Amino acid sequence: MTDYILSIDQGTTSSRAILFNRDGRSEHSAQKEFYNIFPMMAGLKVGHDPDDIWRTVENTCKNVIAALDNSTDTIKAIGITNHLKLH
């Protein structure tokens, strides 16, 4: 039985979940875009609905876990990364 790391990659336009095996190879992945809000006030360039972000994270994680027959026993760690652009 293979052990996995579940990686959540939170981007500016989408969420992605990836299962990596012990050798660091990607075995399963899922990606889902979410809606971008472009406000014309307060100098904001783009915004996001946090509920949309959460739903896409939840959906992509469930998708890759389904590849493991919905068993989370072999997932030994979870990591998350996001992208932040500083001006």
TORKOL-159330 format. One record per residue (C-alpha): residue in one letter; x, y, z. Coordinates in steps of 0.2 Angstrom, whole numbers, padded with zeros to 4 digits, always signed. Example, Ala and Ser with C-alpha at 12.3 -4.5 7.8 and 13.67 -1.06 7.14 Angstrom:
residues 2
A+0062-0022+0039
S+0068-0005+0036
end
This chain:
residues 87
M+0000+0000+0000
T+0007+0017-0005
D+0007+0032+0007
Y+0002+0049+0000
I+0004+0067+0003
L-0011+0078-0002
S-0006+0095-0008
I-0018+0109-0010
D-0012+0123-0022
Q-0023+0138-0020
G-0020+0150-0035
T-0027+0166-0041
T-0039+0158-0053
S-0041+0140-0047
S-0039+0127-0034
R-0029+0111-0037
A-0027+0096-0026
I-0013+0083-0030
L-0008+0067-0022
F+0010+0063-0022
N+0017+0046-0018
R+0033+0042-0008
D+0044+0045-0022
G+0037+0063-0025
R+0028+0058-0041
S+0011+0065-0044
E-0002+0051-0045
H-0019+0060-0045
S-0024+0078-0047
A-0039+0089-0049
Q-0041+0107-0054
K-0056+0119-0053
E-0057+0137-0058
F-0067+0150-0048
Y-0075+0166-0051
N-0064+0182-0051
I-0072+0199-0046
F-0065+0214-0053
P-0070+0229-0042
M-0068+0246-0048
M-0065+0254-0031
A-0052+0257-0018
G-0038+0252-0030
L-0042+0233-0029
K-0037+0223-0044
V-0046+0207-0041
G-0056+0199-0027
H-0064+0182-0024
D-0079+0175-0014
P-0071+0164+0000
D-0086+0152-0002
D-0081+0149-0020
I-0063+0146-0015
W-0069+0134-0001
R-0080+0124-0013
T-0067+0122-0026
V-0054+0116-0013
E-0067+0104-0006
N-0072+0098-0023
T-0054+0095-0029
C-0049+0086-0013
K-0064+0074-0014
N-0060+0071-0032
V-0042+0065-0029
I-0048+0055-0013
A-0060+0046-0024
A-0045+0040-0034
L-0041+0031-0018
D-0058+0023-0017
N-0063+0036-0004
S-0050+0029+0009
T-0040+0042+0017
D-0030+0030+0027
T-0015+0031+0016
I-0014+0050+0016
K-0001+0054+0029
A+0001+0073+0027
I-0008+0088+0020
G+0001+0103+0013
I-0006+0119+0006
T+0002+0133-0004
N-0005+0149-0010
H+0001+0163-0022
L+0003+0181-0015
K+0009+0195-0026
L+0016+0209-0016
H+0017+0227-0024
end
